[in-house]
Amino acid sequence: MTEDGCIFCKIARKEIPAKLVGENALAIAFWDVSPRQPLHILVIPKVHYANVAELTLNDEASLVAVMKLGSELALEFAEESFRFSFNTGAAAGQTVFHAHGHLTSRTPRGELA
Ligand code: DGP
């Protein structure tokens, strides 16, 4: 998947709609279109990297931005229990090849968007 055809790049550039839930200078977060847990948010770097390993090895600032945004949203929307996970590679279940963390929780706090 090239950057041009990448759906998450288009969401990051706000060219196609998504339910945005948070943003900082280098990362953006939005609700997963097909949630698998009561809380299911995706956190992505604004710059395109195919997976979390490429992100980590090439762009520490964007990595920190993703982890900070995910952690802030976890504190806002989850009780103390949550997962923040990165499927990497098709065999591990990755279907969108723009690095993204799944912030999920079975015990969300209050009303969700
Ligand atoms: P993964 O399987 O780890 O690559 O996760 C991709 C996730 O992205 C999956 O849970 C569904 C979600 N997703 C795919 N396309 C869109 C989209 O256009 N909008 C939103 N909000 N989520 C999407």
Residues whose N, C-alpha, C, O or C-beta is under 5 A from the ligand:
A	BS01	DGP	A18 W31 D32 V33 S34 N87 G93 Q94 T95 V96
